[in-house]
Amino acid sequence: MDRISQLSDDLLLRILSCVPTKDVVATSLLSKRWQFLWMLVPQLQYNDINHSGDYKNFSQFVYRSLLSNKASVIEHLHLNLGPECPAIDIGLWIGIALSRRLRELEINIRSSFENVSFSLPSSLYTSDTLETLRVINFVLLVVPSSVCLPSLKVLHLKTVDYEDDASLPNLLSGCPNLEELCLERHDQDSEMDFTVVVPSLRRLSMMDENYVKCGRYVIDVPSLKYLNITDEAVYNVRQIENMPELTEAYVEITQGVTHKFLRALTTVRHLSLCLSLSEVILNIILFFFSYYYSSQELLCVVVHIEKQVMCPSGMIFYQLVHLNLYTFAQGWWDLLTYMLQDSPKLRFLKLIDKHDSGLCGKETPIGWKLPSSVPECLLFSLEAFEWIGYKGRRGDREMATYVLKNAACLSTAKFSPESTDVGEKYHMLKELASVPTASTSSKLLFD
């Protein structure tokens, strides 16, 4: 302890800023050197779990430590609270921190059976110092018509409640310098329309895990550099446009996507795609058209619609260098064909069969049609090809063989089989190793 006490106050304060406030206050008992140091710590972390559900003592502790804090600016206030914590206390704590020129606020209200939402204090919406706001779970955004948050650059709203459709647009309109926005929706607000018009925004992440109900995303973000969308909405209700600066995108849409949406991504350099056509949409098509078409004719209609929805024909991804394609959706092999044809500068291609959730694709590229001509990227730019979860089926072999035979600049081709059987893996390796490659310097790697 003597060695630690010899450190400068600045260094000790930086160390204490990483420790929960309950433990920071306890350091005042160590020695005279530590008696008042805790009062200068600019980052405060309160978690009622650390107080064994004794909300009276917890509330008194928060008030006492907040009011005793002498730091010139409260840089960070993190509140992790249960549903029993009184809303009036939460509002007062935030208000005290705001009066001390709070820069970063993170509040997480843990769920309850009643799912009662807590409203943020109105003073928060006019803070001139707040730079980061993260709100998680059961917080009701009652946004005034006039919002002024000139310093806010980072905003995360995860599974929060909105008073009405105007809440989010009103909030964003008062954030002229916002650079990062993260939105997650849950069932209670799934039918709402989300309008995101932020000229300054550079990073946008949106997640919608609703399967039945859905609202609408309208996004206009001309300065956006990074986009991450995970969307399980039943219908295609995404209006995304005006992203001329976009360079990186991760898109996981399990219920259908349109040409217009994909066209907004044509400026990217790094792209991850996990797309599929909604079974609900197909069922609707089958229901309405079954009265007018034979089974064979109906199949042709469905295949035509799938291709129109899945394949971005005629869109050129001039800047695309890295492409990750998740092989879950029916017809993913056709999407791959179109992406190869329309990405003349593609250098790195990765096919991924295993999802983060642990699910694996079941669709096999049966009847895969070769491109009418060898794509430009295979002839002049593709350097690395990787296939995670390679199964070695006939369609898989045809596709892998086509890439190996035509990628003239290929340096490495790596295959990570799904199978754990040594004999089966050896057979896959032997098949791939026998394929004559266009590149004399390419290396075949087998994980």
N, C-alpha and C positions, 0 to 999 in steps of 0.2 A: 504494500500500500504506500510506503514511503517513496518508492520509485515513481509510482503514478502521480503522487502529490507534487513531485518536482516538475511535472509538465506545466506548460504555460496555460493560462486560463482559456485562451482561444482554442487550444487543442483539446482541453478537457471538455469544453462546451460542445465541440464537434462530436466527441465521443458520446456525451450524454444525450445529444440530439437523436441518437439511434436507439435509445432505451425508452421503454414505456415510462410515462410520467410518474406512475406510482413508485417505480424503482428509483427514478431520479430524485424524488423528494426524500426517499429513504437515505440517500447519501449524505444528507445534512447531519446525520448522527455520527459520521466517521471521525471528524475532527473539526477544529475551528476553521481550517482552510476550506472545508466543504460546507460549512454551516449555511452560507448564503449563496453559494455558487449555483444551486439549482434554480434560483429565482431569475437567473440570466439566460436560461436555456430557451432558444427561440422556437423550438419545435416541440409541440405538445401532443401526446398520444394517450387517449382515454378509452379503456375497454372495460365495460361493466362486468364482464366475466371474471376479471381479476378481483372482484369484490364480492364474490359468492352470493350474488343476488340481493345484497343489502343495499337497496337503492337510496335509502336515507343517508347512510354514511358515504356512499359513492357520490351522491349529489353534493354533499357538504365538502368533500375532498376536491371535486372539480371547481366549485366556486372559490374555495380557499386558495388553491394553487393558481387559478387563472388570475384572480385579483392580486395575488402576491407577486406575479411575474413582473420583472423589471426590464425585460429585453426591450430594446428600442422599437423592434418590429417583431410581430409573431409571424414567423415564416411559414409554419405548417401546423394546422390543427386537424387531427384525425380522431373522429368519434366513431366507435364501434359499439352500438347500443342495442339492447333488447327492446321488445315492444312495450314492456312495462315502464320504461323510462318516461317520465312526464314530458309532454311536448313543450310545455311552457319553460321548463328548465333547458331543454335543447335549444330553443329559440334564444334564450338569454345568454347561453354560453357562446353561441355563434355571434350574437350581437356584441358581447364583450370583446371577442377576438377581432371582429371587424373594426371596432373603435381603436384597436391597437395596430391598425394598418396590416391586417391579415393578407398574406400573399397566396396561400394554398389551403383549400378546405377539402377534406375528404370525409364524407359521412355515410355510414352503412347502418341501416336499421334492419336488424334481423327479423325474419318473418314471424307472424303469429297466426293463430287460427282465424282471428277476426280480420286480419289484413288491414288494420286501420292505418291510414296514411298520415304522415306528419308534414306540415307545410313549412317551407323555409321562410325566415323572416323577410319582410319587404325591404329592409335595409341592405340585404345582400345584393339586390338587383341594381343598386346605385353605388357600389363600391368602386373607388378609383384605384385601388391597389391590388385587388384580387386578380391573380394571374392564372390560377389553376382551380377548377371546381370539378370534383368527382362525387357523384351522388348515386348510391346503390340501394335499391329495395325500399319500397313502401314510403317513398317521399312524394308528396303531392306538389306538383309545380303549379302554383297559382301566380302566374306571371302578370305583373301590371302592364298597362298599355305603354308606359314609358319605361324603358330599360336603358341604363348607361353603365356599361362595363368596359371602359376603354383599355384596360390592361389585360383583360382575359385572353389567354392564348390557347389554353387546353380546357376542353369541356367533355366530361364523360357522364352520360345519363344511362344507367343500366337498370332495367325493369322498374322504372319509376312510373307514377301516374300523372296524367295531364288533365288539367281542369277542362279544357276544350281544344278544338282544332287549332285555335290561334295561339296557344301557349308556346309551342316550340318556335314558330315564326317570329313571335314577339320577342322571345328571348334572344334568338340569333340576330335579329335586327339591331339589337343594342350592343353587339360584340364586333366592332369594326376591325379588330385586329386578331380575330380568332384564327388559329392555325391548325388545330387538331380537334376533331369531333368524333366521339364514339357513342353510338346509339344502340340500345338493345330493347326490343319490345317483348311484352308478354300478353297473355290473353285479355287482360282488362283494357288495354289500349289498342288492341289489334285492328279494330275497325276504323281507327282514326287515320286521316291523311297526314303524312309528314311532308312538309315543304322545307327544303334546305337550300336557301339561296344565300351563299356566303362568298363574296368575291375574294376574300383573303385566305380562305381555307386551303391547306396544303395536304392534310392527311384526314381521311374519312373512313371509319369502320362502322358497318351497320349489320345488325343481326336480328332476324325475325324468325322465331321458331314455331310460328303458328301453322297448323295444318289445315284448318277449316276456314276460320275467319281471316280476313286480311284487309288492310287499308291500302294506301297508295304512297309510294315514294316519288317525290318530284325533286330532282336534284339539279342545281345549276351552280357549278363551282369552277369557274374559269382558271383558277390558279392551282388546282389540285395536282399533286404529284403522286400520291399513294392512295389506292382504293382497296378496301377489303369488305366484301359483301357475302354474308351467309344468309340465304333467304329460302324459307320453306313455305312461303305463302302459296295458296292453292292456285290463284290466278295470276296471270302476268300483269302486274299493276305497277311496273317500275318505269318511270320516265326519267332517264338519265341522259343529260346532254351537256354540251359546252365544257369539255374537259381537254382543251388543246395542249395542256402542259403535262398530262398524265404520263408517267414513266413506269409505274409498277402497279399491278392489280392482281388480287386473288378473288376469284368469283366462284362461289358454290351456290348454285341455284338448282334445287331438286324438283321444282314443279314448273319448268318451262321457261324459255327465254326467247327473245325475238331478235330479228336482224337489227332493228334500230338500237337495241341495247348493245349488241356486240359492236356496232359501228362506232359507238362512243369510246371503244377500247383500242382503236387502231393506231394510236400514237405510242403505245406502251413499248418498253424494252424488255420488261420481265412480266410474264403472264402465267398465272395458274388457273386452270379451268376445271371445274367439276360441275357439269351441266347434265340435265336430263329433261325429257318431256313428261309433263304431269300425267300420271295414270288417270287422274280425275278428268282431265281434258279429253284423253282418249276415250274414256267411258262415255262422256257426253257426246262425242262424235259418233261412237258406236250406237248409242241410244237413238239419236235423232236421224241418222242416215241409214239405219238398218231397215227402215220401212221402204226405202227407195232403191237400195243397191243390193246386189248379190254379195255373198261372202267374199268372193275374189275381188270384186270391184271395191268393196269397203276396205279390204286390205291395201289396195293400191292408193286409196284416198289417205289412209293413215300414214303409209310410208311417205307419200308426197308431203304431207303436213310435217312429219318428223324432219324431213330433209330441209324444208323451208325454215323450220324453227331452229334446228340444230346446226346447220352448216352455213357459215358466213360467206357464201359464194359472192365473188365480185368485190369483196372488201380486202384491200391490201394493207397488211401490217408491215409497213416499210421499215419501222425501227425495231421490230421484235428480234431479240437476241436469245432470250431464255424462254422456253415453253415447258411448263409442267402440265400434263394432261392426265386427269384421273379417269380410270377406265371402268366406270360404273354404269353409265347411261347406255341404253339401247341405242346403237348407231354411233358410238364414240369413235369407231374406226373411220366412219365417213367424215366426222368432224376433224379427225387427224389428217385425213387426205386434203381437205380444204385448207387447213392451217399450213400444211407443208407447201401447197401450191401458192398460197398468198402471203408467205413470209420469206421474202427473198434473202434476208440477212440473218436468218436463224443459224445460231452456232451451237446451242445446247438444247437437246431434246430429252425430256424425261417422261416416261410413262409410269404411272403409279397405280397399282391395283389395290393397295391396302390403304384404307382411310384412317384418320386419327381415332375414330370411334372403334376401330378394330374390324369393321365390316370389310368384306372383299367383294369384288365384282363377280357377277355370274354370267355376264354377256360375253359371248365369243364372236370374233369377227368372221362369221360364216358368210361366204359369198362376197368377201371384200373385193371391190373392183380396183384394179391398179389405176393410178393416174394416167390420163391420156398422154402425158409426156412427163419426163423426169423433172421434178420440181427444181427450180433454180437453186434453192438452198442446199439440196443434196449435191449438186454439181460443183458449187463454188464456196460454200461457207460452213456447213455442218461439221463441227469438230468432235463433239461428244454425244453419245447416245446411251441412255440408261433405261433399263426396264426393271422396275421393282414389282415383285409378285408375278414374274413371268411363269406361265403355266405350260408352255410348249405344245399347245393344241395346234391343230392344222392351220387355223387362221392366224394364230400367233406366230407360227413359223414362217408363214407366207409374208407377213408384215415385217418381221425381223430380217428375213432374207432380202427383201426388197431394199431395205435401208442399207444393209451391209454391201449389197452388190452395186449400189448407185451412189453412195456417199464418198465422193472422190477425195475429200479433205479430212476424212474421219481419223481422229487420233486414238480414241478409246471407245469401245462398246462394252458396257458392263451389264450383266444380267444377274438378277437376284431371284432365284426360283422360289415359288411358293412352297413346293414340295420339300419335305425333310428326308425323303428316301434317297439314300446315297446312290443306289443303282439308277433310279429315275433321273436324278440330277446329272449323273455321268452320261446317260443317254442324250439328255438335252445338250450338254456341252459338246458331245461328239457330233451331233447334228449341226450345231452352229459353227463349230470349228471347220466343218467341211465346206462351208459356203465360201466361194471365191469373192474376195473383197475388191472394191474399186480402188481403195487406198492401199498402197504397198507398205505404209508405215503404221497402219492401225493395229491396236492391241485389243485382243478379246479377253475380257475379265469376267470371271464367273465366281460369284459370292456363294 
